[in-house]
């Protein structure tokens, strides 16, 4: 999975990229095909937006499903964590839908024996 980070009106901490890569690479355990994830970080300059001045948008591109999650919090890391939770929830739903459940009932199992 390729991870692209875009910023607008923002300066990122040095370890933010490592945290993003670690958390998004952990999503590969769901075996959902994702080619590229774009992480967009926006800072609102309006001081009245204090608690929601940092916005993070996660978007997938490529052969797999289109997943988009977005969160606004008081700093970049908190916004990323909230968006990553929503992102993981969507990936988990896609993974569970793709599972093959055996819908065999007891009645049909007895008939086949």
N, C-alpha and C positions, 0 to 999 in steps of 0.2 A: 504494500500500500504506500502510495506516494502522498506526502503531506506538504501542502503549500500554505504558508502563513502570510497574509496581507494585513497591513496596518494602515489606518487613516487617523491622522492627528494623534498618533500614539508613539510612545517609546516603551519598548518591552524590556523586561528584566533579562539578564543573561540566561538564567535557568528555565525561563518560561518555555522555550523551544523544546528542551529536554523533557519537561513535564508533559507537554502536549504530545510529543512522539511516544513517550512511554504509555500514556493513558489510551491513545488511539490505537497503538499497536496491540494493546491487550484486547481490543475488540475483535481481533482475528480469531479468537477462540470460538466464535459463533459460526464460523465457516460460511459467512455471507460474502459473496464476491464483491469487493470494492476496489476500484482501480486508484482513485484519487480522492483525497479529502481536502477541501479548502477551508482554512480557518481565517475568518475575517474579524479583525479587532477594530472597533470604532470607539473613539472618545468623544463625548458630548462636551462642548466648551461652555454650555449654559450652566452657571453655578446653581440654578434651581433644580437641576437634575442630579443633585448630589448622590443620592443612594442608588441611582440607576444611570450613572454617567459613563460606565464602561459596558459596552455591548459586544458580545461574541456570537458569531454566526458560523455554524458548522454545516457544510454542504458536501455531498458526495457527487462524484461525476464518474462516468465510465459505463462498463457493461452491466454492473449490478443495479440494484434499485436506487431510486433517487430518495435520499434522506436529507432532511433539513431540520436543524434545531437551532434555537436562538435563545439567548438569555441576557439580561441586563442586571448588573449588580454594582457594588461600590468599588470593586477593583477587578483587574483582568483575571486573576486566578479564580476568584469566587464566581465570576460570570462564566468562565470556562468550565468549572466544575458543574455548575447547574446545567449548562448546555450539554456537557458530556453525559450527564445522567439521562437527559431526554433522548440523546443520540443512542445510548446503550439500550434504553427501553424500546426504541423503534427497531433496532437491530435484533433484539431478543424476540420481538413479536414476529419479525420476518423469519427468523430461524425456526421458531416454533411452528409457524404455518407450513414451513417446508418439510417438517418431519413427517415420516410415514407411520401413522398410527394403525395398529391392527384393530379393526373394528369388528372383529369376530365375536359373536355372542356365544353364550353357553349352548343355546339351542342348536345353532349351526355347527358348533364343534362336536356335539353328540352325534349329529347326523352323519358327519364325515368320518367318524370312527366306526 
